[in-house]
Amino acid sequence: MVLTLPWPRSEDAATQEALASWEAALCTFLQSGREFFERSGSKGAVDTALAHALINLCRRSMLGCIKARREGTAPREGLESILARLPDMRLRILDEGLAECQDSLLYGVNPVLVVEWLATRMYLLLPRNRAA
């Protein structure tokens, strides 16, 4: 599996705080299927820079998950621990989805649509406990 990561940028404290709150919202959505679209659908809530930052966050979390799996350690809390529930093949599908999201942003697709598509894709990739 090849995982291409963007060059890391140093982000200021305000950007880190905003990204942490978006990560928490995404984690809540991935676990419950609720509350993410209300946040992302607010006017001006998601711009291209934030969409890129969320994609990069997902890539870093996926890389941390893969690294923890290879080293036999527990993944970190947050998105990384949620992605640890994905089998290798679904991580590959997620990686392809992240690349599609980056391409879409480069072609000028609305960042809200990109972020919401990504969240939905991630939600559908996660295994669910189904009651009989």
Beta strands, then each sheet from edge to edge (+ up, - down):
end
